[in-house]
């Protein structure tokens, strides 16, 4: 048979569990499920992009570049896989 002290400890555990759930849901709703969003794609002429931007563009699309690829190789691969931009 539980004592009054046992009942008090059980209710505190329930309170902390509820408070933890409320905190987790609040954090999720504030950050929208994506705490650290990825960087956006670079825009403009690929020949003016940095090497890191060329590599990131290829990696996002699953076209993993070779670690030893030169800038020319990366640029050629990006241009071969880019879709033409619609004219307005």
VEXKOL-940983 format. One record per residue: x, y, z of N, C-alpha, C, O in turn; residue number from 1. Coordinates in steps of 0.001 Angstrom, whole numbers, plus 524288, in hexadecimal, padded with zeros to 5 digits. Atoms other than C-alpha are relative to their C-alpha. Last residue first. Example, Ala and Ser with C-alpha at 12.3 -4.5 7.8 and 13.67 -1.06 7.14 Angstrom:
PT   n_x   n_y   n_z  ca_x  ca_y  ca_z   c_x   c_y   c_z   o_x   o_y   o_z seq
PT 7FCCC 7FB5A 7FFC4 83566 7FBDC 81BE4 7FCFE 80442 802DA 7FEFB 80896 80383   2
PT 8037A 7FB5A 80000 8300C 7EE6C 81E78 80384 804B0 80000 80790 8049D 80299   1
***
This chain:
PT   n_x   n_y   n_z  ca_x  ca_y  ca_z   c_x   c_y   c_z   o_x   o_y   o_z seq
PT 804D1 7FD38 7FEAB 82A83 88F7F 6F4D2 7FEF0 80489 7FC71 7FB04 8073E 7FD18  88
PT 7FF8B 7FA58 80105 83416 88568 6F012 7FAE5 802AB 8012A 7F6B5 80095 8000E  87
PT 80419 7FDCB 80368 833C7 8780E 6F65A 800C2 805DB 7FF64 80223 80896 8031A  86
PT 80384 7FC8C 7FD2A 84100 873A7 6FBC2 7FBE3 80222 7FC4A 7FD27 803B8 7F7ED  85
PT 80017 7FA8E 801E2 8472B 86823 6F4BA 7FBF1 80336 80302 7F7AF 80154 80433  84
PT 80484 7FF4E 80364 848BF 85C34 6FD6D 8001D 805A3 7FE02 801A7 8092D 800E1  83
PT 80388 7FBA6 7FEF5 8562D 859E6 702D7 7FB8F 80009 7FC16 7FC35 7FEAB 7F786  82
PT 8049F 801B9 7FD25 85C58 84C63 70201 7FC34 8045E 8015A 7F833 8035F 803D3  81
PT 8027F 8045E 802C2 86698 84EB5 6F77D 7FAE6 7FE5D 80299 7F778 7FC2D 80009  80
PT 8028B 7FDF8 804B9 869B8 85C1F 6FD2C 7FD35 7FBAF 7FCFD 7F923 7FCA2 7FA9D  79
PT 80482 7FCC7 7FE75 86C51 8562D 70A86 7FD19 801DD 7FB29 7F851 80170 7FAE0  78
PT 80417 80383 7FE18 87503 84B6E 704F1 7FB1C 80304 801A1 7F6BE 8013C 800AF  77
PT 80218 802DA 8047B 87D0B 854F8 6FCE6 7FB6F 7FC7E 801B0 7F77A 7FC1F 7FEFC  76
PT 80315 7FC50 80312 87ECF 85DDF 708A3 7FD74 7FD4B 7FB59 7F8E5 7FE46 7FA2C  75
PT 804C9 7FED1 7FD21 8833F 852A2 71140 7FC67 80388 7FCDA 7F7AF 802A1 7FC98  74
PT 8033E 804B7 7FFF3 88CF8 84DC9 70731 7FACE 80101 802BA 7F6AD 7FF69 800D8  73
PT 80228 8009F 8054C 89222 85B92 704E6 7FC79 7FB34 7FFAB 7F862 7FB59 7FD25  72
PT 80447 7FC45 8009E 893B8 85DAC 71384 7FD6D 7FF70 7FAAC 7F8A8 7FFD5 7FA35  71
PT 7FE47 7FA91 80093 89BC1 85159 71464 7FB42 80388 7FF74 7F6DB 801B7 7FECB  70
PT 801EA 7FD4D 804A8 896AE 84479 71996 801EC 805A9 7FFED 80211 80849 803F4  69
PT 7FB98 7FDB9 802D3 89F50 83DD1 723B9 7FE56 80305 7FB22 801A2 8047C 7F7F4  68
PT 7FD02 7FCB1 7FC69 89467 83B19 72D79 8046D 802D3 7FD32 805F1 8071E 7FEC0  67
PT 7FB43 8029C 7FE3D 88BE0 83602 72263 80313 803C9 80371 80331 8087A 80265  66
PT 7FB25 7FF03 802E4 87ED5 83CC4 72191 8048D 7FCED 8024B 80492 7FB98 806EA  65
PT 7FB71 7FF42 7FCB0 87278 836A7 726E3 804F4 800C1 7FCD3 80669 7FD5F 7F9BB  64
PT 7FBF4 8006A 80401 86770 83864 71D45 8054B 800CD 8029B 80835 8045F 8013A  63
PT 7FE23 8055F 8002E 85CDF 835AB 72760 80411 7FF0D 7FBD1 804F9 7FA92 7FA53  62
PT 802B3 802D7 80429 855ED 84265 724A4 801DB 7FA5B 7FF65 80051 7F7A8 7FBBA  61
PT 8059A 7FFC0 7FEEF 859BE 848B8 73184 7FCF4 7FCC7 7FC04 7F8E1 7FA90 7FD49  60
PT 80140 803A8 7FBC6 867C1 84408 72F66 7FA33 7FFE4 8012F 7F80B 7FBB8 80238  59
PT 7FFCA 8055C 801FA 868E3 84AD6 72230 7FE71 7FC0C 80431 7FBB5 7F845 80306  58
PT 80422 80080 803EA 86459 85809 72741 7FFCA 7FA66 7FDF5 7FB92 7F82B 7FD5A  57
PT 804F9 80077 7FD37 86CEE 8568F 73358 7FB80 7FF33 7FC34 7F7FE 7FC14 7FD3D  56
PT 80038 80527 7FD7D 878FA 853D4 72AE6 7FAD2 7FF34 802C4 7F87E 7FB05 80254  55
PT 80071 803EB 80427 87685 85FA5 7222B 7FF6C 7FA88 8025D 7FC19 7F77B 800B4  54
PT 8055B 7FFB8 80203 873FC 86837 72DFE 7FF25 7FC02 7FBAE 7FB04 7F98F 7FB6B  53
PT 8036E 80266 7FC15 8809E 863AE 73483 7FA4C 80014 7FE38 7F75E 7FC6B 7FF4A  52
PT 7FF7C 805B2 8005B 8883E 866AB 72815 7FC50 7FD4A 803D4 7F9F6 7F94E 80285  51
PT 7FB57 8020A 7FD59 88314 8749E 72820 80020 7FA0D 7FF75 7FC25 7F7A0 7FE46  50
PT 800BC 80267 7FADE 878F1 8789C 71E17 8053B 7FE5B 8023D 808F5 7FD63 7FF5B  49
PT 7FEA3 7FC2E 7FBFC 87C1A 88217 712FA 7FF49 7FDD7 8058A 80046 80098 8095B  48
PT 7FA66 7FEF0 80078 87C8A 87783 70870 801DB 80405 80407 8068E 8049F 804DB  47
PT 7FCC4 803AC 7FCFA 86F60 872DB 70D6C 805D7 80117 7FF9B 808C7 7FF9E 8031D  46
PT 7FC7E 802E7 8036C 868CB 87F50 7084A 8037D 7FC5B 80331 80650 7FE2B 806A3  45
PT 7FCB4 7FD37 803B6 85DE8 883C1 7111B 80353 7FC51 7FCC5 8022F 7F7AC 7FC4A  44
PT 802BE 7FE30 804B5 85850 87D9E 71D33 803D6 802D4 7FC76 8080C 80476 7FE1E  43
PT 7FDD8 7FB2D 80234 85E22 87576 72816 7FD1A 80169 7FAFA 7FB18 7FDFF 7F841  42
PT 7FCB3 800B8 8049C 854F7 86B76 72DED 8023C 8053C 7FE42 7FFA1 80942 7FEA4  41
PT 802B1 7FFC1 80502 84FE3 86E93 73B6B 803E3 7FF34 7FB95 80897 80000 7FC30  40
PT 7FEF8 7FB43 80301 856E7 86A09 74795 7FD18 7FFC1 7FACE 7FC2F 7FB8B 7F8AB  39
PT 7FB87 80026 80387 850AF 85F92 74FBC 800A0 80512 7FD06 7FD0B 80844 7FCBC  38
PT 80134 800D7 80588 8475C 86285 75AD6 804EA 8002B 7FCA5 808A8 802EF 7FDDE  37
PT 7FBBD 7FDC8 8030A 84C8C 860C2 768AE 7FEED 7FF14 7FA37 800B8 7FB30 7F809  36
PT 7FD1E 7FC56 7FCBF 84134 85EC1 7721B 80459 802B6 7FCF6 80539 80764 7FDA1  35
PT 7FAF2 7FF93 802A5 837FA 858AF 7686E 8033A 80429 802C9 802DB 808CF 8019E  34
PT 7FDF3 8051D 8015E 82BD6 8538E 76F0B 8054E 80028 7FD61 807BE 7FC16 7FC9A  33
PT 8027E 80242 80495 8251C 860B7 76EA4 8024D 7FACE 7FE4C 801DF 7F969 7F9B7  32
PT 7FC16 800A0 80416 82E99 8673C 777FF 7FDE3 7FD3F 7FB32 800C5 7FC7E 7F76C  31
PT 7FD1B 7FB1B 800B6 82405 86C9B 780E1 803C4 7FF88 7FB6E 80408 80307 7F824  30
PT 8034E 7FC45 802D4 81AEB 860EC 77EFB 802D4 80522 7FF01 801F5 8079B 7FAF9  29
PT 800EE 801DC 8055B 82571 856FD 78276 7FCC4 803F6 7FCE9 7FDE5 804F6 7F859  28
PT 7FB27 7FF46 802F3 829CA 85ECD 78E5C 7FF4A 7FE5E 7FA58 8012F 80103 7F6CE  27
PT 7FF2A 7FA61 800C7 81BD1 85FBC 7933E 804E4 80106 7FCC8 804D0 80434 7F92D  26
PT 803AA 7FE47 80410 81969 85137 7910F 800A3 805D0 7FEE7 80049 8077B 7FA68  25
PT 7FE52 80229 80507 825AD 84DBD 798AD 7FC77 801CE 7FB92 7FE5C 8033A 7F762  24
PT 7FB3E 7FD4C 801A3 82250 856F3 7A3DB 801CC 7FE19 7FAA7 80342 8013B 7F74F  23
PT 8018A 7FAB4 8019A 8145A 851B9 7A4DE 804C1 80307 7FE04 8045D 805D0 7FA1E  22
PT 802CB 80079 80500 81975 843B1 7A502 7FE74 80560 7FE00 7FF13 80680 7F95E  21
PT 7FC3D 8014F 8041B 82361 846DC 7AF85 7FD78 7FF9D 7FAAC 7FFAA 80165 7F6C8  20
PT 7FD10 7FB3B 80117 8191A 84DB0 7B7E4 8040B 7FF0A 7FBBC 804EA 8026F 7F872  19
PT 8036F 7FC75 802E2 8103F 841B6 7B6D1 802E4 80507 7FE80 80263 806E6 7FA1A  18
PT 800C0 80263 8052D 81B4A 8389C 7BAD7 7FC9F 80391 7FCA0 7FDD7 8047C 7F810  17
PT 7FB42 7FF12 80305 81EE5 841C9 7C5F4 7FFAD 7FD98 7FA8C 801C2 7FFCB 7F6D1  16
PT 7FF9D 7FA6C 80137 810CD 841F0 7CAE6 804C9 80125 7FCA0 80466 803FC 7F8C3  15
PT 803CC 7FEEE 8041A 80F8E 8331D 7C9EF 8003E 805BB 7FE54 7FFE3 806F5 7F9B1  14
PT 7FDF5 8024C 804D0 81C14 83187 7D1A3 7FC54 80101 7FB6E 7FE10 80232 7F71C  13
PT 7FBD8 7FC81 801C7 816EF 83AF7 7DBDD 80266 7FDE7 7FAED 80393 800ED 7F760  12
PT 80277 7FB7E 8028B 80A33 83327 7DCD1 80426 803DC 7FE1F 80352 80676 7FA2A  11
PT 80236 80194 80505 811BB 826AA 7DF52 7FD8E 804A5 7FD30 7FE15 80525 7F86F  10
PT 7FBAF 800B8 803B2 81A04 82CE0 7E9E7 7FDF9 7FE82 7FA9A 8001B 80038 7F6A5   9
PT 7FDDB 7FAD3 80144 80DF2 831F9 7F0FD 80467 7FF86 7FC04 804C0 802B2 7F86B   8
PT 803B1 7FD6C 80395 80764 82497 7F064 8020D 8055C 7FE46 8017A 806D7 7F9BC   7
PT 7FFAF 8029A 80515 81354 81E01 7F638 7FC69 802A5 7FC05 7FDDF 8036A 7F780   6
PT 7FB1E 7FE48 80266 813A5 8280D 80140 800B4 7FD90 7FA95 8026E 80030 7F6F1   5
PT 800CD 7FAC4 80247 80543 8259D 80436 804EE 8021F 7FD5F 80497 804FD 7F986   4
PT 8006B 7FBFF 7FBF4 8089C 81739 80606 7FEF9 80548 7FD72 7FF93 805CE 7F8B4   3
PT 7FC98 7FB64 80054 80602 80CF5 7FBD5 7FEE8 803DC 8046F 7FA79 8048D 80629   2
PT 80351 7FB69 80000 80000 80000 80000 80380 804D8 80000 806E8 8056D 80358   1
***
